[in-house]
């Protein structure tokens, strides 16, 4: 009789232990499933607002004038936060459009033909922290019919490098260049040369732009 009672108690104890172990395993599985679902949801949210900035050069005419522009367009699904924008000629960074044109002119003609003169153009600032919404476009510069400036930009085109680094609101970052696909990066490096994309040349105005 005692043996039967002992066996019954043993079975009950083992059953309780197995039940407890199963409960722990089920709890762990449920926790893992919830974590996986949370990560999947976060990834989905990140993908649903992923920006994609593309740099391009465009040339056209309206029958009277020729135009050239450099554009930044967000072809992604979410807003992009610009962290760095730089322009170089033959690997050397420049601080504004005038310096770029001067370097091209010296390279092509041996002298600065423009010598800092004004030219018909429109420009938009590309400051650090500037936000470009999805499907929106920004034009750092558009040249309106100045043949000398247009000629310089066309002749120097293969040596002009434009680099852009930007991030999403989730702090995922990408780097891209003119006519190239954006590539993911860990973070955006801080440029050692600030590029003033407006058409002002005065140093005090460049400093104000940077602030």
C-alpha atoms as one frame of an Amber mdcrd trajectory, in Angstrom:
protein
   0.000   0.000   0.000   2.814   2.321   0.974   4.606   1.468  -2.255   1.561
   2.445  -4.318   1.264   5.716  -2.392   4.960   6.383  -2.949   4.608   5.717
  -6.678   1.604   8.035  -6.904   3.473  10.831  -5.129   6.474  10.272  -7.384
   4.305  10.455 -10.486   2.659  13.636  -9.211   6.059  15.196  -8.459   7.456
  14.262 -11.853   4.315  15.537 -13.574   4.553  18.838 -11.697   8.244  19.145
 -12.594   7.599  18.397 -16.264   4.724  20.887 -16.289   6.971  23.546 -14.766
   9.730  22.849 -17.287   7.246  22.978 -20.175   5.871  26.269 -18.833   9.378
  27.735 -18.681  10.184  26.540 -22.218   6.882  27.871 -23.549   7.548  31.189
 -21.822  11.023  31.399 -23.354   9.663  30.556 -26.800   6.900  33.152 -26.461
   9.431  35.767 -25.338  11.674  34.975 -28.314   8.709  35.112 -30.689   7.693
  38.499 -29.270  11.254  39.786 -29.632  11.442  38.509 -33.210   8.092  40.129
 -34.000   9.258  43.377 -32.416  12.484  43.332 -34.457  10.555  42.486 -37.628
   8.137  45.339 -36.958  11.013  47.740 -36.346  12.729  46.647 -39.566   9.464
  47.116 -41.433   9.089  50.594 -39.956  12.669  51.435 -40.921  12.157  50.197
 -44.474   8.907  52.133 -44.781  10.753  55.418 -44.148  14.108  54.663 -45.819
  15.387  57.640 -47.855  17.366  57.338 -51.095  19.157  60.452 -52.332  20.493
  60.628 -55.880  22.853  63.267 -57.261  22.563  64.081 -60.956  23.604  66.627
 -63.561  21.032  67.883 -66.074  21.496  69.925 -69.270  18.650  71.311 -71.378
  17.583  74.307 -73.460  14.319  76.142 -74.011  15.083  77.275 -77.560  16.668
  80.506 -76.353  19.059  79.562 -73.566  20.946  76.532 -72.383  20.733  75.460
 -68.757  22.736  73.193 -66.485  21.819  72.105 -62.994  22.980  69.744 -60.298
  20.104  68.169 -58.409  19.581  66.103 -55.277  16.381  64.058 -55.369  14.971
  61.836 -52.648  13.634  58.778 -54.464  13.101  56.868 -51.234  10.110  56.384
 -48.943  11.073  58.650 -46.062  12.846  61.929 -45.255  16.627  62.242 -45.521
  18.771  64.299 -43.156  21.838  65.716 -44.909  24.979  65.377 -42.802  27.664
  66.374 -45.298  27.866  67.776 -48.840  31.194  68.350 -50.547  32.461  69.243
 -54.023  35.946  68.472 -55.339  37.899  69.077 -58.521  40.669  66.617 -59.350
  40.438  65.307 -55.800  40.806  68.713 -54.121  37.809  70.024 -52.196  36.498
  73.499 -52.969  34.541  75.901 -50.767  32.041  77.312 -53.309  30.995  77.350
 -56.982  33.330  80.257 -57.785  36.366  78.334 -56.565  35.260  75.297 -58.573
  34.926  77.351 -61.762  38.263  79.048 -61.108  40.049  75.690 -60.783  38.430
  74.361 -63.954  39.351  77.512 -65.889  42.965  77.373 -64.699  43.102  73.700
 -65.631  41.505  74.092 -69.072  42.676  77.559 -70.163  45.667  78.246 -67.929
  44.014  81.340 -66.453  40.907  82.287 -64.486  38.675  83.637 -67.261  35.746
  84.383 -64.958  37.859  85.967 -62.231  34.997  85.758 -59.733  32.469  87.636
 -61.878  28.761  87.161 -61.274  26.760  84.913 -63.589  23.019  84.213 -64.009
  22.149  81.300 -61.756  19.902  80.041 -58.992  21.179  78.193 -55.951  19.843
  76.447 -52.869  21.769  75.930 -49.675  22.696  72.380 -48.747  23.406  72.764
 -45.052  24.147  70.021 -42.566  20.858  68.997 -40.969  18.786  69.980 -44.008
  15.834  67.599 -44.399  14.655  66.496 -47.851  11.217  64.809 -47.742  10.442
  61.786 -49.920   9.964  62.631 -53.621  11.288  66.161 -53.057  14.188  67.684
 -54.985  16.815  70.288 -54.196  19.033  72.129 -56.696  22.384  73.208 -55.253
  22.877  75.300 -58.401  21.287  75.993 -61.789  23.209  77.927 -64.449  20.934
  80.026 -66.644  22.373  80.602 -70.095  25.934  81.736 -69.302  27.906  80.036
 -72.075  31.306  80.516 -70.434  30.181  78.914 -67.170  28.319  76.141 -68.975
  31.383  75.387 -71.099  33.637  75.167 -68.047  31.305  72.809 -66.189  30.933
  70.566 -69.241  34.675  70.450 -69.995  35.595  69.842 -66.375  32.788  67.372
 -65.740  34.885  64.185 -65.581  37.050  65.682 -62.824  34.183  67.058 -60.708
  33.233  64.939 -57.707  30.163  65.614 -55.596  29.752  63.622 -52.404  26.704
  63.519 -50.187  26.238  61.739 -46.871  22.806  61.514 -45.297  20.886  59.597
 -42.634  17.342  58.467 -41.886  15.449  59.357 -38.710  16.545  55.909 -37.443
  20.180  57.068 -37.860  20.954  54.624 -40.660  23.348  56.425 -43.007  24.365
  56.298 -46.669  26.945  57.972 -48.878  26.498  58.730 -52.556  28.207  60.553
 -55.409  27.170  62.060 -58.720  25.252  59.464 -60.784  26.130  56.678 -58.322
  24.002  54.388 -56.172  23.869  55.228 -52.431  25.981  52.897 -50.286  25.374
  52.266 -46.559  27.983  53.575 -44.095  28.365  53.335 -40.321  28.186  57.118
 -39.926  28.803  60.298 -41.894  32.332  61.723 -41.637  32.723  65.407 -40.890
  34.163  67.232 -43.885  37.326  69.277 -43.384  36.163  71.812 -45.995  32.704
  73.366 -45.726  31.054  73.855 -49.131  28.877  76.950 -49.394  26.340  76.086
 -52.092  24.810  79.563 -52.154  26.188  82.169 -54.549  27.627  84.411 -51.827
  31.399  84.562 -51.588  32.063  86.731 -48.532  33.693  84.705 -45.719  31.347
  86.189 -43.105  28.347  84.996 -45.116  29.869  81.540 -45.482  30.312  81.372
 -41.715  26.715  82.444 -41.169  25.545  79.772 -43.605  27.479  77.129 -41.706
  25.834  78.128 -38.441
